[in-house]
C-alpha cells in the first residue's frame, strides 16, 4: 500500500565514465555521442592549460566544435562570475571543467546557474568531487559546500593524472577513506534523530572506502597503476552522493573537523588530507578500528598528525572543541555539545595525532 506515500528523490548520474591511459583524446567523441551541439567552453587554469586543455581543444575541434577557453584560479565567487560572464559572451552550449577540483567545481556551479551541461575532465584527483553533485566554493573566509549538477560525462586520463603531484592523489585517497566515519555518523543520526538514510548510498561510499584501504599498499608515487586503482573508488564515492541526494555518505564529523581547520589554519593542508586525519580521531570516538585507517594513510603517504598538516597542538585542540558547531543540521558522533579541551587533547594523543 502506497496511499499517502509522497516521498520522492531525484537521482542523476554521469551518462558515461571513461578512465584509462590516453582517454582524454576521446572528449570530442564523447560530446558527439551525447549529441552536444554548438559552442564549447573549456574552464581551466594556467598550469593545466598547457598540460591538458590543448588536447581537449584539439579533440573537440576535430569534431568541428567551436571552442573557447577561460583560465581561472581558485574556486571563489569572483572566478565563478568570470566563468559565467565568458560563457554568456561566447554563448556556450556546454562547459568542460579541465583541471583540478577547483576548475571542475567552477564549471559545475556555472553549469547549474546557466542551465547548460558540463563534462568533468580531471587532471588530478585530490578529492571525490570529480563525479559528485556537490561543489565547494570560497565565499569570503568561508568554504561553502553547495548543490551542483552531476557531470554529463567523466573522462579521467590515468596517464595525465599520474603527472600531477602525488600529494594530490594521496589526498583524494584520504578523502575517500574518511567515508568510513561519515557513514557511521549517518547511521548514528538515523538512530538518534530519525534522519533519512539510504543503505544504497552508504554501501557505495563504504565500498569506495574499503577499496582504497584494502589496496593502500599498492598506491605509490609515479605509478600509473596506482591512479587506476584509486580513480574508480574516488568516482564511486562521488556517485554515492548522487544516490543519497546529499553529501551525507561522504561527509560527517571528519569533514566538520576539516572545514573548521580551513578557518583556523587556512592554506596549511589539502581538504582530503585534513579529512583523513579527522577520520582517525572520529573512528576512535565511534569505538572503531582507528589504527586501520591510520595504517592505510601511512601506507599511501597521506598525513596522520597535526604536524603533518602543519598545524599546532593548540590549533588542533581548538578545532576538535568547536567542530560540532560547523553544521548544526548534521548530527554526528561529536553530538550537540562537542568535546571539552581535556577530552580533545586526550583523543588526539591516543590516536597519535599529537
C-alpha positions, 0 to 999 in steps of 0.5 A: 500500500502506497496511499499517502506515500509522497516521498520522492528523490531525484537521482542523476548520474554521469551518462558515461565514465571513461578512465584509462591511459590516453582517454582524454583524446576521446572528449570530442567523441564523447560530446558527439555521442551525447549529441552536444551541439554548438559552442564549447567552453573549456574552464581551466587554469594556467598550469593545466592549460598547457598540460591538458586543455590543448588536447581537449581543444584539439579533440573537440575541434576535430569534431568541428566544435567551436571552442573557447577557453577561460583560465581561472584560479581558485574556486571563489565567487569572483572566478565563478562570475568570470566563468559565467560572464565568458560563457554568456559572451561566447554563448556556450552550449556546454562547459568542460571543467579541465583541471583540478577540483577547483576548475571542475567545481567552477564549471559545475556551479556555472553549469547549474546557474546557466542551465547548460551541461558540463563534462568533468575532465580531471587532471588530478584527483585530490578529492571525490568531487570529480563525479559528485553533485556537490561543489565547494566554493570560497565565499569570503573566509568561508568554504561553502559546500553547495548543490551542483549538477552531476557531470554529463560525462567523466573522462579521467586520463590515468596517464595525465593524472599520474603527472600531477603531484602525488600529494594530490592523489594521496589526498583524494585517497584520504578523502575517500577513506574518511567515508568510513566515519561519515557513514557511521555518523549517518547511521548514528543520526538515523538512530538518534534523530530519525534522519533519512538514510539510504543503505544504497548510498552508504554501501557505495561510499563504504565500498569506495572506502574499503577499496582504497584501504584494502589496496593502500599498499599498492598506491605509490608515487609515479605509478600509473597503476596506482591512479587506476586503482584509486580513480574508480573508488574516488568516482564511486564515492562521488556517485554515492552522493548522487544516490543519497541526494546529499553529501551525507555518505561522504561527509560527517564529523571528519569533514566538520573537523576539516572545514573548521581547520580551513578557518583556523589554519587556512592554506596549511593542508589539502581538504582530503588530507585534513579529512583523513586525519579527522577520520582517525580521531572520529573512528576512535570516538565511534569505538572503531578500528582507528589504527586501520585507517591510520595504517592505510594513510601511512601506507599511501603517504597521506598525513596522520598528525597535526604536524603533518598538516602543519598545524599546532597542538593548540590549533588542533585542540581548538578545532576538535572543541568547536567542530560540532558547531560547523553544521548544526543540521548534521548530527554526528558522533561529536553530538550537540555539545562537542568535546571539552579541551581535556577530552580533545587533547586526550583523543588526539594523543591516543590516536597519535595525532599529537 
